[in-house]
Amino acid sequence: MLWTGLFLGLAGGFHCIGMCGPIAFILPVNRDSTSLLIFQTFLYHFGRILSYAIIGIVFGFIGKGLYLAGFQQRLSVLTGVVMIALVLIPISIFNKYNFSKPLYAIIGKVKHKLGFYLTKKSNKALFLIGFFNGFLPCGLVYMALIGSISTGNPFGGALYMILFGLGTVPLMTSAVLIGNFISLKIRAKIQKIIPVFVVIIGILFILRGLGLGIPYISPSDAKLQLSNNPIQCITFENDD
């Protein structure tokens, strides 16, 4: 289900423009040279995706812990349920309990670093702007991290987040190169569609965990266990 990370990034690209677009619009890139502009935009994305990968490793370890605890396939079902629940639960509840409050100090430091490097015009600054940008609170990133947990290992978690980051690149690049090219009204309409894509991905995770024997979507329990354990898969192939 790694491909769902890419799908989530592509579908949520408009959300990224709404949340991170203001940063992309004012990136201190050199617009006098096309080649330098492309290279600096790459540095920004590289920094952003690197931070996603680092967080993905951490959440991949969490998934590994759940996997070793005996959840295995049920981890995929749990991932899908949590994704759908987060979409259906009213935002007012999250605002009421403010789950990110313990991270305020860290978030404050990240924003301070972002503000500092946005005033600098260097390749290092572009990379670090992207890197710190990736650690800003974002509902869509949270959804992707839930998906990274389902991979059940740090490498898979990092790869899931890398694919998610790559999915956001096309529209975020357009934001850097073209600027504020989408009206607020259109963005608002697109934002309403994004939860639908999240629910679809959640359903796919649930179907995968149920092992219904549907090729590619819900493989049988045995095949699912093999796909989740590369070592077993290699052993199985050698036995033939």
JOWO-V431632 format. One record per residue. RES is the residue in one small letter. SS is DSSP state (H for helix, E for strand, C for the rest). PSI is psi as a letter, one per 40 degrees, with the letter a starting at -180 (* if undefined). BURIAL is + if it has 24 or more other ideal C-beta (glycine too) atoms within 12 Angstrom, else -. Layout:
# JOWO-V431632
res = <RES,RES>
ss = <SS,SS>
psi = <PSI,PSI>
burial = <BURIAL,BURIAL>
This chain:
# JOWO-V431632
res = <m,l,w,t,g,l,f,l,g,l,a,g,g,f,h,c,i,g,m,c,g,p,i,a,f,i,l,p,v,n,r,d,s,t,s,l,l,i,f,q,t,f,l,y,h,f,g,r,i,l,s,y,a,i,i,g,i,v,f,g,f,i,g,k,g,l,y,l,a,g,f,q,q,r,l,s,v,l,t,g,v,v,m,i,a,l,v,l,i,p,i,s,i,f,n,k,y,n,f,s,k,p,l,y,a,i,i,g,k,v,k,h,k,l,g,f,y,l,t,k,k,s,n,k,a,l,f,l,i,g,f,f,n,g,f,l,p,c,g,l,v,y,m,a,l,i,g,s,i,s,t,g,n,p,f,g,g,a,l,y,m,i,l,f,g,l,g,t,v,p,l,m,t,s,a,v,l,i,g,n,f,i,s,l,k,i,r,a,k,i,q,k,i,i,p,v,f,v,v,i,i,g,i,l,f,i,l,r,g,l,g,l,g,i,p,y,i,s,p,s,d,a,k,l,q,l,s,n,n,p,i,q,c,i,t,f,e,n,d,d>
ss = <C,C,H,H,H,H,H,H,H,H,H,C,H,H,H,H,H,H,H,H,H,H,H,H,H,C,C,C,C,C,C,C,C,H,H,H,H,H,H,H,H,H,H,H,H,H,H,H,H,H,H,H,H,H,H,H,H,H,H,H,H,H,H,H,H,H,H,H,C,C,C,C,H,H,H,H,H,H,H,H,H,H,H,H,H,H,H,H,C,C,H,H,H,H,H,H,H,C,H,H,H,H,H,H,H,H,H,H,H,H,H,H,H,H,H,H,H,C,C,C,C,C,H,H,H,H,H,H,H,H,H,H,H,C,C,C,C,C,H,H,H,H,H,H,H,H,H,H,H,C,C,C,C,H,H,H,H,H,H,H,H,H,H,H,H,H,H,H,H,H,H,H,H,H,H,H,H,H,C,C,C,C,C,H,H,H,H,H,H,H,H,H,H,H,H,H,H,H,H,H,H,H,H,H,H,H,H,H,H,H,C,C,C,E,C,C,C,E,C,C,H,H,H,H,H,H,H,H,C,H,H,H,H,H,H,H,H,H,H,C>
psi = <e,d,d,d,d,d,d,d,d,d,d,e,d,d,d,d,d,d,d,e,d,d,d,d,d,e,h,f,i,h,e,e,h,d,d,d,d,d,d,d,d,d,d,d,d,d,d,d,d,d,d,d,d,d,d,d,d,d,d,d,d,d,d,d,d,d,d,d,e,e,d,b,d,e,d,d,d,d,d,d,d,d,d,d,d,d,d,d,h,i,d,d,d,d,d,d,e,g,d,e,d,e,e,d,d,d,d,d,d,d,d,d,d,d,d,d,d,e,e,i,g,i,d,d,d,d,d,d,d,d,d,d,d,e,e,i,h,h,d,d,d,d,d,d,d,d,d,d,d,e,d,e,i,d,d,d,d,d,d,d,d,d,d,d,d,d,d,e,d,d,d,d,d,d,d,d,d,d,a,g,e,h,i,d,d,d,d,d,d,d,d,d,d,d,d,d,d,d,d,d,d,d,d,d,d,d,d,d,d,e,f,e,e,h,h,d,d,g,i,i,d,d,d,d,d,d,d,e,g,d,d,d,d,d,d,d,d,d,d,*>
burial = <+,+,-,+,+,+,+,+,+,+,+,+,+,+,+,+,+,+,+,+,+,-,+,+,-,-,+,+,+,-,-,-,-,-,-,-,-,-,-,+,+,+,+,+,+,+,+,+,+,+,+,+,+,+,+,+,+,-,+,+,+,+,+,+,-,+,+,-,-,-,-,+,+,+,+,+,+,+,+,+,+,+,+,+,-,+,+,-,-,-,-,-,-,-,-,-,-,-,-,-,-,-,-,-,-,-,-,-,-,+,-,-,+,+,-,-,+,+,-,-,-,-,+,-,+,+,+,+,+,+,+,+,+,+,+,+,+,+,+,+,+,+,+,+,+,+,+,+,+,+,+,+,+,+,-,+,+,+,+,+,+,+,+,+,+,+,+,+,+,+,+,+,+,-,+,+,+,-,-,-,-,+,-,-,-,-,+,-,-,+,+,-,-,+,+,-,+,+,+,+,+,+,+,+,+,+,+,+,+,+,+,-,-,-,-,-,+,+,+,-,-,-,-,+,+,-,+,+,-,-,-,-,-,-,-,-,-,-,-,->
